[in-house]
């Protein structure tokens, strides 16, 4: 699966999501793109899923017209995410086009 990490998602996460092809928005030069533009660019570039921390994304965008799946992480800090990368990998195993999955990262 081809996965995009949104701006706020810690970049080290990409090393923990094998065998997926994972890129960051910064790697693509999409640092300035915001929600709708970023989703559109990701879909046009063939990404299957975007991982984000933006809790408002599902309310700000009409995700029903999107093909890309969204995985929302409840925490932003790598300190909290790192011990729970398997939760994210498990969510990715269930992702289907147009899905919205929230991964609750424990404290």
N, C-alpha and C positions, 0 to 999 in steps of 0.2 A: 504494500500500500504506500502511496505517496502522501506524506504528511507535512503540513506547514505549521510551524510554531509562531504564534502571534507575538507581537512586540513585547508583551509583558511576561511571557513564559520564559523561565530560565533556560538559556541555551544549552547548558550541560545535559538537560533532559534528552537531547537528541542522541547522545551516546548510549542511552539505556533502552532504546526502542527498536532494537534489532529484531527481525530482519527488515524492518520498514526503511524506506528512503525518506529521511527527515531533513528538512531545510528550515532555516529561520527566515522571517520576513526581512531581516537585515541582510542576510546572504543574497537575497533576491533584489536588494535595493529598494525594497518596499517600506522603508522606515517611516515615510511620511503618509502612506496610505491609511485611511481610516476604514472602519467597518465595512460598509457596502462596497467601496472601491477595492478593498483588500480581498473580500470574498469573491468579487468578480474576477480579479486578477488571478487568484488562486484557482478558480474553476477553469479559466481560460488556459492556464498553464498545466492543467491535468491533475491537480491535487485532489485526492479523494477525501481528505479530512483536514480540518484545522483545529489545533489545540489552542485554547484561549483561557484567560482569567476574567474576561470581560463579562460580568454577570448581567449587564444590561443588553448585551448583543441580541438575545432572543426577543427582547421587547422593542428594540430599535430597528430591527431588520425583519423583513418578511422572509423567514427561512423556508417557508413552504414552497417557494419558487426556486430554491437552490438545490443543486445536485450534491454539493459538498456536505459532508457530515461535520458536525461540530461536537467537540469534546470540551466541556467546561471544567476547569480545575477550581476547586473551592479555595485553594490557597495559592499564593503567588511566590512566596519565598522558597528558594531552593533548599534551605534548611529543613523545611517541613515536607517538601515534595520528595527529596532524595530517598528517604527510607521507604517510600510507598510507590516506587515506580512500577511495581508489579500490578498495583490497582489500575494504573493507567494502561499498561499492556493488556490487562484483562478487558478493559473497556474497549480498546482498539480491536480486540478479537471479535467483538459483538457489533462493530460499526457497520452500518449499511448506508447507502446513499440517502441523503436528506435526513439522517438521524440526528438527534440532539441528546447527548448523554452527559450527565453531570457526575463527576468523580469527586466524592467527598474525601478530602485528605484529612486524616486525624491530626489533632494537636500533638 
